[in-house]
């Protein structure tokens, strides 16, 4: 519990009406979650404006309101705080309310289009194996020490995020690794946090439904590095053509990792097959259990961050060599009798799908077919839909277009978007099956011994979202069921 004046210490207040000494017992951005003595923050969101729920929040017990527009009628006994940006102000308020938890941790953020989950998860696994008590904030799961919590968003809202960080401090964590999505950066969810370091993976076509232009998407990612203090490190992928842009104007210590260009953390792939990667990393030859060039970049990023945090290179590489990364990222299984290889991957952008398919094609040893099952999410960037289909058809022997998470959209309309302007040669190797379970079953029925099936787009997710309802659905589980049927 804090006084309002205390938690406003870093906030630029335009106007304050009421008692600044009022005690604040809780913070809320959802009027339905308001408790007695709460500060309610009226956030202007992408779809809703929290100012519409101020009276509901007060009725629920809120004693203070954070807003960018003051209500025409202000209720007696309620303190109103007007600021120019409620999202930004709330981030500073949450940081103060939870006693500045990030300043008590070595917090490392990971941003980029692809690879965030794998990099953050590998860092958590690495530092845990090195003997530290760690926290993880990722798309797949949040972990406090060894306690696993469900994860709904890539990066939680500012209140939930600071509450989780405070819980990690209380649990004795010293290091925390988190994904920083472009939405979270733009919506100020990570504003006010003290980062020990930041990593950039890559940037490709994604989230244009939200950011509208690619230039704006890049600008938002770069804003994360612009906010870093001089005490932090900033590590970028020098092989990404926009990697160095991220470091411009950053006060942090600047470093790079790369496979193709000179870098502080330099890697060279010696072998790449289904048993893993053999790489030269800064003069050390190491066998990693992870597969593919995209994972070579992920491993270099993790290596760079660990060394930048003061860990010995030899010890880092010894542990990294045995790690497997995040669930649903190039997860593969093999049917017992037919020896069909099944791979489940979260690839849900054109570039990620191309990377996975490029890796698979490099691993082919003969005349194996590559069969790809892929969809595109509803209520998301529509421009990437035909690109996803084109990537699947171009780099697979057979492609099956199906549903991903249609959300509130008609699955058939999404599939029509995916097939827009499709080349005739792509049509010849493409099937369209809206039911995802049936699509996976068909892929397994089509497969011959030794073939490779890629089921892309959902990875770790255990559900399929249709018209606001999440139904149980697990790509890896479905693939395994069909392999059992095939092997009978």
N, C-alpha and C positions, 0 to 999 in steps of 0.2 A: 504494500500500500504506500502510495506517494502522494504528495500534494500536487495539484495541477501546476503550480508555478515551478516546482522542481522538474517535472517531466517536459516542461516547455523551454528549458534552459537553452536549447540549441535551435529553437524554432523562431523564425521571423514572424511575429504576430502583427497583423494589420489593425485589428480591433479586438478588444476583450470586454465583454459585457457580463458582469457578475463577479463572483468571489474567486480569485485566483488561489486562495488558500484551501479550497475544497479538497477533501481527500478522495483520491481515485483508487478504487478497489479492483478495477478490471478495464480492459480495452476491448472494443468490439467494432467491427465493420458491417456486421449483419444484425439488423434490428431484432431478429428472432433470438439472438444469442446474448442480448443485453442482460446484465445482472444489476442488482441494486448497487448504486455507486459507480457505475461504469462511465467511461468517456466513450461516446459514440462518434466515430469518424465517418462523415458523409463523403464517400468516395464517388467521384464522377468516373464511372467505368465505361467499358466498351459498349455494353448493352443496357446498363441501368445507371440511374443517378441516385446515390444514397441520400441526397437532400430530400427526396420524396418520402423518406422513412424517418425523418427526425422526430415527428410527433409520436410515431409508434415506439421509437427507442425511448423517448421520455416516459411514455406510459409504462414501459417495461422496467423503468428504474434508473435510466441514465441521468446523471446529475451535471454532466458537461457535454457539450457538443462541439466538435471540430468541423468547420465548414468553410467553403470558399465564397458562399453567398449567404448572408444573414437572412433568417426568415423575416417576413413582413411583421409578424407578431412573435415577440420573444416572451416565453413563459417565465413568470416570477420564480426565483429560487434555482433557476438553471443558469449555468455559466456557458456563454457562447464565445468560442474562439474563432475569429476569422483569419484565414491565411490565404495566400495566393494559390497554393497547390496542396490539397489535403493529403494526397498520397505521399508526397515528399515529407511533409510535416509529420505524418503518422510514423514514418520510418524512424525519425529522430526521437519521437515520443516513445515508441516501442523499445528502442535501444536504451533509453533512460529508465523506463519503467522496469525493465528486467536487469538493471544494474550493469549495462554495457558489457554483455557477455562475450562479444567477439574480441574485445580487448584483452580478455583473459585466456584466449586460445590462439593457436597458430592456425588461422583460417585460410584455406587455399580455394579459390574459385576457378571453375573451368567453364569457358564459353566457346561457342563455335556451332556449326550446324550439325556435324556428325562427330561421334567419338566422345561426347561429354560423359555419358554414363560409364563407359568402359574406363576412361581415364580416372574419373572420380573413384570408381569402385576399386580399381587397381591400387590407387594411392591408399585407400582405406585398408585393403588387404596387406599391402606392403608394410605400412607403419604399424599395423597390429602385429604382424609377424616379427617386426623389429623390436617389439616389446612395449609399444606405447598403447595407451587407452585412447581410442579414436571415435570420432563421430562421422557419419556419412549422411548427406542429403542428396538424394538422387531420384531420377524418374522411376526406378524400380522399387526402391525402398529407402526408408530412413533408419539409421542405426545409431543408438546411443550406447557406446561401449559394446556390449553383446546383445542388447535388447533391440529386436527388430520391430519397427513400426510401419504401418501401411503408408504408402506415398500416393497422394492424389494428384499433385502437380509436380512438374520438374523442379520448380522453386516455390516454396510456400509463400503466403502473404506475409507482410512485415511483422504482424503480431505473432502468427504461428511460428515464423522463422526465429524471432528473438526468443520466444518461449522455448523452442527446441534447443537453441544454443545455450540458454540458461540451464536447461535440464542436463546438457552435456557437461557444463561447468560443474554442476552439482554432483554429477556422476564421476568426476575426476578425469574427464577427457583433457588431453593436451593438444591434440591435433584434430581438425575437422576439415573434411573435403566435401565440396558442394558444387553441384551444377548451377550455373547462372544462365538461365534462358534469356532470350532477347525480350520476351514479354516482361520478365522480372526486372530487367535493367530499365526498360522504358517506363514501367509502372512504379519505379522507386522502391521495389520490395527489398533491395539490398543496400539502399542508400543509408549512410550512417554507420555501416559495418566497418570494422577495421580488418583489412586483409593483410596477411603475411605475404601472399603471392597470388598470381593469376596466370592461367594458361589459356592459349588460343589454339584450337585444333584446326579448323578450316572454315570456310564460308561458301555455301552453295545455295541453290534455289530452294527457298522454303519460307513459310510464314508471310507471303506477300498479301494474303487475305487481311492480315493485321497491319503490316508495315507499309503496304501499298507499293513501294518502290524498292528495288534492290539497294540503291544508294542509301535509303533511309535505314534499311536493315543493317548495312555495314556501319553506318554512323552510330546506331544504337549499340552494336557490339563494341565498337571503339570507345564509347562513353565509359564502359567498365574500366578500361585501362587508363583513361584520362583521370579517373577519380582516385587512383592508387597513390599512396604516400611514397616519399623517397625511401622509406625503410623497407618497402615491399620489393619483391622481384616480379618481373613480367617476362614470360617466356612465350615465344610465338613460333609457328611453323613457317620456316623460311622458304619452304617449297610451295606454299600456297601463295598465289600471286597477290593476295591482299594481306598476307601475314605481316609484312613490315609496316603497313598502314596502321595496324593496331598499336604499335609502339610509338608512333608520332605523338608528341606532346605529353607523353606519360613521364611522371617524375620518378617512376620506379627504376630499379636496376634492370637493364634490358639484356635479354639473352635469346638465343635461337636454337631450334633443333631442326634437323633435315636429313634426308637420305641422298639428295641430289646436289646440294650446294654446300659450301663451307658453313660451318655452324659451331656453336659452343658445345652442342651435344650432337655428335655426328654418328650416323649409322650407315652400315652397308649390308645389304642382304646377301648372304653367301648361299643359303639353301632355303627353299620355301615349299613345303609339301604337307601332306596330311598328318605327319608326325610333329609338325611345328616349324619354327623359324630358326635358322642359324644366322646370327648377325655379328658383325664387328661393331662394337659400341665404344667409341673413344679409345680404340686400341685393344679392347677386351673381346675375345671371341666367346659368344654365349649361345647356348641352345635354349630357346624359349618354347613353351608348350602351346603358345598361341599361334594362330595361322594367318597369313596374308599380309600384303604390304600395308593395308590400312592399320593393322595392329602393330606393325613395325613403328609407324608414326606414334600410335598411342603409347607404346612402350618407351619410346624416346622422350615423350613429353613427361611421363611419370618419372623416368630416370633423372631428367633435368630438374624437376621440382624437388626430388628427394635430395639431390646433391646441393641444390640451392638452399635447402633447409638444414644443411650441415651434416648429412649422412655420408659415410664413406662409400665411394663408388663400388668397390669390390663387394661389400655387404649388400648393397642395393641390388646389384645384378644377380647375386647368388639367390636372393629371395624371389626377385622378379622372374627368374627362369622357371619357377615352379607354379606360377599363378595362372589362373584361367580366365579372369575377368568377370564380366557381368552376365547374368542369365539372359538368354534370348539374343545374344550377340554371337553369331556364327556358331550356334549350338548344333552339334551334329550327332546323329545316331545312324546305325547300320542295321538293316533287316538281316535276321540270322541266316536264312536260307538263300535268298536271292542276292544278298550283299548289295542291295540298293542303299545308297547313301542319302540320308535326309538331313537337310540343313534348315534350321529356323533362324531367321534374322530380323531384327527390328527395322531394317532398311525401309524407310517410308518417304525418302526423297529420291529424285532421279539420280543424283550423284552417289548417294549411299548404295542404291541398287546397282549402279554401274560398277562401283568398287567391289561389291560382293561377287557379282558375276565375273568380273575380271579375275578375281582371286580363284574362283571355282574353275574357270577356263584354264588358268595356269597350272592347276592341280590335275587336270585331265591327263591320263596316261595313254589313252587309246581312242576307241570309237564310242565312248560312253555318251549317251544323250544327257543334255541338261534340260530339265523340265522345271519351269518357274511358275509358281502360283502367286499372284500378286493382285492387290486392289488399290484403292485410294480412299482416304477418309472423307466423310461428308462434313459439311459446314467448315471446310478448310480451303486453302489455296487451290482454286480450280485450274490454274494455269499449268500446274505440274502434272495433271492427270494424263494428258496424251504423252508427256515426256516419260512418265513411268511405264506406260504401255510400250512405247517405242524402245526403251532400254531393255525391257523383258523380251520383246520379240527379236531385237537385233542380236542379243548375246545369249539366247537360248535356242535349243533345237525345237522345243515346243513351249508355248506360253499359255497359261490359263488365267484369264482375267476374271476376278471375283470380287465379292464384297470385303471391305475392311471393317471399319466402324462407320456405317452409313449415317449414324446419328439421326438428324431430322430430315435428311434427304432421301429421295427415292433411289434405291440401289441401281435400278435400271438406268436412271438419268446419269448417275456417276459413271456407269459402264459405257454409256453413250459418249460422254465426254472423253473417256480414255481412248475410245476408238476414232475420235474425230481426226479426219485427214490421215488415217492410217495407210501406209504404203501397201500396195497389193501383195508384195512378197511377205510382209508381216502378217497380213490377213490369212495367208495360206498356212502359217504355223501357229495360229492363234485360235483358242477356244474361249467361249464366254459362258461361264457358269456362275450365276449370281449367288447360289448357296455355297458358302465357304467350306462347309463340311463335305459337300458333294464334290467340290473342286479338288480338295485334297485327296479324296477317295479316287477320283478319276486319274489324278497324277500318278498315284501308286499303281493303279490298274494298267496304265500306259507304260510304266517303267519296266525295262528289261534288266537282267542281272548286271550289276555294276554301274547302272545309271545313277545320276545325281538329281535329286529333287530339292529345289529351293522353295521354301514357303516364306514369303517376305511381307513385312509391313507391320506385324504386331509383336513379334519377339516375345518379351516377357509377359505381355498382357494375358490375363486369365479371363477375359470377357470380350463380348462383342456388344457394342452399344447401338441399339435400334430404337428410335423414337423415345429417347430419354430413359430407356430401361437397359441396364447392363445384364446380359445373359452370360452364364458361364460358357467360356470357349477358350481352349488352350491349343494353339497350333501344334506344340510338341506332343501333347497328349493325343490329339487327333491323328497325327502322323504315326505315332507308336501303335495306336489301335489298328490302323490300316496295314501296317507292317506285319502285325500278328495275323491278320486275316490273310495277307499275301503268303505268309510262310506256312499256312495250314496245308 
